């Protein structure tokens, strides 16, 4: 192993370099131009006098860019470490595999040190080839409380949580929130509990310019998408929104609408109203406007929208009168829930305790046969062993016992089932010969 200074033009890429995907070199070139080459290149000699770079390909490309740009002279010689060809692949892999990236807390503290030494944002961006916005974000993180940065260094919080702490400049409040919050969502919620986001539809409806002209302040979130932030005065946002709604309602009333409702939310009773559409696509006639209700609301992106209704209720087809719409239900009984999927019975067949009587619309506490008998008792035969044993042999006795108790059926001395006298003023029988209950109770 020897150190040689080789002319930059004699350095070529090596096919035995394990890094095949090319990465950007703009920031690396800016760093080398500012601070020089900090690490030597590792090369292997070729027979034609060239040297293959097995470790430091990005540095070689950055040096070529600096020479061609005129930043470095063309007679530049690069210090290189010459190795044997047999170890080229192993050396290249070792350099890339054993590399450990800097911890985010160390990078943030480094930016804080650079700022304390007198380097401003443009100087740092030009020195290391960073975007000025990224430098501003790093300096903002560097201004966090010392305890927050220590928590980041100890991996108690992640980078996203540290970014959420930048919503306030008060170090005491940051440390107070740090005691109870460890995620970015919790930190943002605690720091903005009295604010409204600028992405809210009501704030977009008002507009950032109108809010700022009224004296409202905005807390910018550097790490949010599209530069969104939080409005510091939600009451002012609501006041400006109400004024804008009143102005839109006044314009609609002057246009001839009979009734105008301007609100952020759609009223609940609109489900009973009829939707009114423009006449032949040319707009609403004067008569339509006079007898209709114009609803002015706000969409998700903050744009105002209008919908015309009439308060006439929908007509019932059966009674022929104007009534609110009601859902139409099918007369066909639904299959019990326990029949829709497979699985073990939900009640213990060996238990002596009587199961709790289920509701007519719920069978979650019953086994299959018990649920079927309870929900649809008239669709099964009351003869023992006919309908009940076909579903669940172990629940026959329990199901029959509960069914006889709930419906008034009892077993006679002859072995058949007789219904006790009830308000119907009659007694009826269903023998064991498979008589259907529909025919007996008709």
C-alpha positions in Angstrom: 0.0 0.0 0.0 1.5 3.3 -1.2 0.3 6.9 -1.5 0.8 8.4 -5.0 -0.3 11.7 -6.6 -1.9 10.8 -9.9 -3.1 13.3 -12.5 -6.9 13.6 -12.5 -7.1 12.6 -16.2 -5.5 9.2 -15.5 -8.2 8.2 -13.0 -11.0 6.0 -14.5 -14.0 4.1 -13.2 -13.4 0.5 -12.2 -15.8 -2.3 -13.1 -15.0 -3.9 -9.7 -16.5 -1.0 -7.8 -19.6 -2.4 -6.0 -21.5 0.9 -6.4 -23.1 0.8 -9.8 -25.9 3.3 -9.4 -24.7 6.8 -9.9 -25.8 9.5 -7.4 -25.7 13.2 -7.5 -22.4 15.1 -7.0 -23.4 18.7 -6.9 -23.3 19.1 -3.1 -20.1 17.0 -3.0 -18.4 19.1 -5.6 -19.3 22.3 -3.6 -18.0 20.7 -0.4 -14.7 19.7 -2.1 -14.3 23.2 -3.6 -14.8 24.8 -0.2 -12.9 22.4 2.1 -10.7 20.4 -0.3 -10.4 16.7 -0.7 -10.6 15.2 2.8 -10.1 11.5 1.9 -7.8 9.9 -0.5 -9.0 7.8 -3.4 -8.3 4.0 -3.5 -7.1 2.8 -6.9 -5.5 -0.2 -8.6 -2.9 0.1 -11.4 -3.6 -1.0 -15.0 -1.1 -2.0 -17.7 -1.9 1.0 -19.9 -0.8 3.5 -17.2 -4.4 4.3 -16.0 -5.6 3.8 -12.5 -9.0 2.3 -11.7 -10.8 3.9 -8.8 -12.3 1.2 -6.6 -13.2 3.5 -3.7 -14.2 7.1 -4.2 -16.0 7.2 -7.6 -18.2 10.1 -6.6 -15.1 12.1 -5.5 -13.5 11.3 -8.9 -16.6 12.6 -10.8 -16.8 15.7 -8.5 -13.1 16.5 -9.2 -13.6 16.2 -12.9 -16.6 18.6 -12.7 -14.5 21.1 -10.7 -11.6 20.9 -13.3 -13.9 21.3 -16.3 -15.7 24.2 -14.6 -12.4 26.0 -14.0 -12.6 25.9 -10.2 -9.5 23.7 -10.1 -6.5 24.0 -12.5 -6.1 21.3 -15.2 -2.7 20.2 -13.8 -4.2 19.0 -10.6 -2.8 15.8 -9.1 -5.0 13.7 -6.7 -3.6 11.8 -3.7 -4.5 8.1 -4.2 -3.9 5.0 -2.2 -2.7 2.2 -4.5 -3.8 -1.4 -3.7 -3.5 -4.8 -5.3 -6.0 -5.8 -7.9 -7.0 -9.0 -6.1 -8.5 -7.1 -3.2 -10.3 -4.5 -5.3 -13.9 -5.8 -4.8 -13.4 -6.5 -1.1 -12.0 -3.0 -0.5 -14.8 -1.3 -2.4 -17.5 -3.2 -0.4 -15.8 -2.5 2.9 -15.7 1.2 2.3 -19.4 1.3 1.5 -20.7 -1.3 4.0 -19.0 -0.1 7.1 -20.1 3.5 6.6 -22.3 5.0 9.4 -24.4 8.0 8.6 -24.4 11.0 11.0 -27.1 11.1 13.6 -29.7 13.8 12.9 -29.1 15.4 16.3 -25.4 15.7 15.5 -26.2 17.3 12.1 -28.6 19.8 13.7 -26.0 20.7 16.3 -23.4 21.2 13.6 -25.6 23.7 11.8 -26.1 25.5 15.1 -22.3 25.7 15.5 -21.9 27.0 11.9 -24.5 29.7 12.6 -22.8 30.7 15.9 -19.5 31.1 14.0 -21.1 33.8 11.8 -22.2 31.7 8.7 -25.6 32.8 7.5 -28.1 30.7 5.5 -26.8 31.7 2.0 -23.2 31.0 3.0 -24.0 27.6 4.4 -26.0 26.7 1.3 -23.3 27.8 -1.1 -20.6 26.1 0.9 -22.2 22.7 1.0 -24.5 22.8 -2.0 -27.7 22.7 0.0 -31.1 24.2 -0.9 -31.6 27.5 1.1 -35.0 26.1 2.4 -33.3 23.0 3.8 -30.7 25.2 5.5 -33.5 27.3 7.0 -35.2 24.1 8.3 -32.0 22.8 9.9 -31.4 26.2 11.6 -34.9 26.2 12.9 -34.4 22.7 14.4 -31.1 24.0 15.9 -33.1 26.6 17.8 -35.1 24.0 19.7 -34.7 23.5 23.4 -31.7 21.6 24.6 -33.8 19.0 26.2 -35.7 18.3 23.0 -32.4 17.9 21.1 -31.1 15.6 23.9 -34.3 13.5 23.5 -33.7 13.3 19.8 -30.1 12.2 20.3 -31.2 9.5 22.8 -33.8 8.3 20.2 -36.7 9.0 22.6 -38.3 11.0 19.8 -37.9 10.8 16.1 -37.1 13.6 13.6 -40.8 14.2 12.7 -41.6 14.8 16.4 -38.7 17.3 16.6 -40.0 19.1 13.6 -43.4 19.4 15.3 -41.8 21.3 18.2 -40.8 24.1 15.8 -44.4 25.4 15.9 -43.5 27.4 19.0 -40.4 29.3 20.0 -41.1 29.1 23.7 -38.6 26.6 25.2 -40.5 26.2 28.4 -43.6 25.2 26.5 -41.6 22.8 24.4 -40.2 21.1 27.5 -43.7 21.0 29.1 -45.1 19.2 26.0 -42.1 16.9 25.9 -43.1 15.5 29.3 -46.5 14.2 28.0 -46.0 13.7 24.2 -43.7 11.5 22.2 -45.3 11.5 18.8 -45.6 14.2 16.1 -49.4 14.1 16.1 -49.6 14.6 19.9 -47.1 17.4 19.8 -48.9 19.3 17.0 -52.3 18.8 18.8 -51.0 20.2 22.1 -49.2 23.2 20.5 -52.1 24.1 18.2 -55.1 23.4 20.4 -56.3 27.0 20.2 -55.5 27.5 16.5 -57.0 26.5 13.2 -55.0 25.1 10.3 -54.7 27.2 7.1 -55.9 24.1 5.2 -59.3 24.2 6.8 -62.1 25.0 4.3 -63.4 27.9 6.4 -59.9 29.6 6.4 -59.6 29.0 2.6 -63.1 30.4 2.2 -62.0 33.6 4.0 -58.6 33.8 2.3 -55.2 34.4 3.8 -55.0 38.0 2.5 -58.3 39.0 4.1 -57.3 37.4 7.3 -53.9 39.1 7.4 -55.5 42.5 6.5 -57.8 42.1 9.5 -54.8 41.8 11.8 -54.6 38.0 12.2 -51.4 36.2 12.7 -50.2 32.9 11.1 -47.8 30.4 12.5 -46.0 28.9 9.5 -45.1 25.2 9.5 -41.8 24.8 7.6 -42.2 21.0 7.5 -45.8 20.9 6.3 -46.8 20.4 2.7 -47.3 23.5 0.5 -46.1 25.7 3.4 -49.3 25.4 5.4 -49.5 26.7 8.9 -52.0 27.7 11.6 -54.2 30.8 12.1 -53.6 32.2 15.6 -57.1 33.7 15.9 -59.9 31.2 15.1 -62.5 33.7 16.4 -61.4 36.2 13.7 -61.6 33.5 11.0 -65.2 32.7 12.1 -66.1 36.4 12.2 -64.8 37.0 8.7 -66.6 33.8 7.4 -69.9 35.0 8.9 -69.5 38.4 7.2 -68.8 36.8 3.9 -71.8 34.4 4.2 -74.0 37.4 5.0 -72.7 39.2 1.9 -73.4 36.2 -0.3 -76.9 35.8 1.2 -77.7 39.5 0.5 -76.7 39.1 -3.1 -78.9 36.0 -3.5 -81.9 37.8 -2.0 -81.4 40.7 -4.4 -81.3 38.2 -7.2 -84.9 37.1 -6.4 -84.5 34.0 -4.3 -87.4 33.4 -1.9 -85.3 32.1 1.0 -81.5 31.9 1.3 -79.6 29.8 3.8 -75.9 30.5 4.1 -74.0 28.2 6.4 -70.8 26.2 6.6 -72.7 23.0 7.2 -75.6 21.6 5.2 -78.8 21.7 7.3 -80.1 18.3 8.4 -83.6 18.8 7.1 -82.5 19.1 3.5 -82.9 15.4 3.1 -86.7 16.0 3.0 -86.5 18.6 0.3 -86.5 18.3 -3.5 -83.5 19.3 -5.6 -84.3 22.0 -8.1 -82.3 22.2 -11.3 -81.9 25.1 -13.8 -84.6 25.5 -16.5 -83.2 24.0 -19.8 -79.6 24.8 -18.7 -80.3 28.6 -19.0 -80.6 29.3 -15.3 -83.5 29.6 -12.9 -86.6 31.4 -13.8 -88.1 34.2 -11.6 -90.9 31.9 -10.5 -88.6 29.1 -9.6 -86.4 31.4 -7.5 -89.4 32.9 -5.7 -90.6 29.5 -4.5 -87.3 27.8 -3.8 -84.6 27.8 -1.1 -81.0 28.6 -2.1 -78.4 26.9 0.1 -75.0 28.5 0.1 -72.2 26.3 1.6 -68.5 25.7 1.3 -66.7 22.9 -0.4 -63.6 21.1 0.9 -61.3 23.4 -0.9 -63.0 26.6 0.4 -65.0 27.5 -2.7 -68.6 28.6 -2.2 -71.3 26.5 -3.8 -75.0 26.9 -4.2 -77.8 24.3 -4.3 -81.5 25.1 -4.9 -84.3 23.2 -3.1 -88.0 23.2 -2.7 -89.5 22.4 0.7 -92.3 20.3 -0.8 -92.3 16.9 0.9 -92.2 13.7 -1.2 -95.5 12.1 -2.0 -96.4 8.7 -0.6 -97.4 6.1 -3.2 -99.6 4.1 -0.8 -101.6 6.9 1.0 -101.5 9.5 -1.8 -100.5 12.3 0.5 -97.4 14.4 1.1 -95.2 12.8 3.7 -91.5 12.8 4.4 -89.7 9.9 2.7 -89.3 6.7 4.7 -87.1 3.8 3.9 -88.8 0.9 2.2 -88.1 -2.4 3.9 -88.5 -5.9 2.4 -91.2 -8.2 3.7 -89.0 -11.2 3.2 -87.4 -12.2 6.6 -83.7 -12.0 6.7 -81.5 -15.0 7.4 -80.3 -15.1 11.0 -76.8 -13.8 11.4 -75.6 -17.1 12.8 -76.5 -18.8 9.5 -74.3 -16.6 7.4 -71.0 -18.0 8.5 -69.6 -21.2 9.9 -68.3 -21.5 13.5 -69.0 -23.2 16.8 -72.3 -22.5 18.7 -72.2 -19.4 20.9 -73.9 -21.0 23.9 -72.8 -24.0 25.9 -75.0 -27.0 25.1 -74.1 -28.7 28.4 -75.0 -25.7 30.6 -78.2 -26.2 32.7 -78.8 -22.5 32.9 -81.5 -21.2 30.6 -80.0 -18.9 27.9 -81.0 -15.2 28.1 -84.0 -14.5 25.8 -82.6 -12.7 22.8 -84.1 -9.7 21.1 -86.0 -10.3 17.8 -83.3 -8.5 15.8 -80.2 -10.0 17.5 -79.0 -13.6 17.7 -75.4 -13.1 18.8 -76.0 -14.9 22.1 -77.6 -18.0 20.7 -76.5 -21.1 18.8 -77.7 -21.7 15.3 -80.9 -23.6 15.9 -81.9 -21.4 18.9 -81.5 -18.3 16.8 -83.5 -19.7 14.0 -86.4 -20.7 16.2 -86.4 -17.4 18.0 -86.3 -15.1 15.0 -88.6 -17.2 12.7 -90.7 -19.5 14.9 -93.4 -19.9 12.3 -91.1 -21.2 9.6 -90.2 -24.4 11.5 -92.2 -27.4 12.6 -92.9 -27.8 16.3 -92.5 -31.6 16.2 -89.5 -32.7 18.2 -86.6 -33.9 16.2 -87.8 -32.5 12.9 -86.5 -28.9 12.7 -84.5 -28.6 15.8 -82.3 -31.7 15.5 -81.6 -30.9 11.9 -79.8 -27.8 13.0 -78.2 -28.7 16.4 -78.7 -32.0 18.1 -77.3 -30.9 21.4 -79.6 -27.8 21.7 -82.9 -29.6 21.0 -84.1 -29.8 24.6 -83.1 -26.3 25.5 -84.6 -24.7 22.4 -87.9 -26.6 22.8 -88.1 -25.7 26.4 -87.6 -22.0 25.8 -89.8 -22.0 22.8 -92.7 -23.7 24.7 -92.3 -21.2 27.5 -92.2 -18.1 25.3 -95.1 -19.2 22.9 -97.4 -20.9 25.3 -97.1 -24.4 23.9 -97.1 -27.4 26.3 -96.9 -31.1 26.0 -100.0 -33.1 26.6 -100.4 -36.6 28.1 -100.7 -38.1 24.6 -97.3 -36.7 23.5 -98.4 -34.0 21.2 -98.1 -30.2 21.8 -101.1 -28.1 22.8 -101.2 -24.3 23.0 -102.6 -22.8 26.2 -105.8 -20.7 26.0 -104.8 -17.2 25.3 -106.5 -13.9 24.2 -107.5 -15.6 21.0 -110.0 -17.6 22.9 -109.1 -21.0 21.4 -106.7 -23.9 21.7 -104.9 -25.6 18.9 -102.8 -28.6 18.4 -99.8 -29.6 16.4 -99.2 -33.3 16.4 -95.9 -35.0 15.9 -96.9 -36.2 12.4 -95.2 -33.3 10.7 -98.2 -30.9 10.7 -97.0 -27.4 9.6 -97.7 -24.6 12.1 -98.9 -22.3 9.3 -101.8 -24.7 8.6 -102.6 -25.2 12.3 -102.6 -21.6 13.4 -104.4 -20.3 10.3 
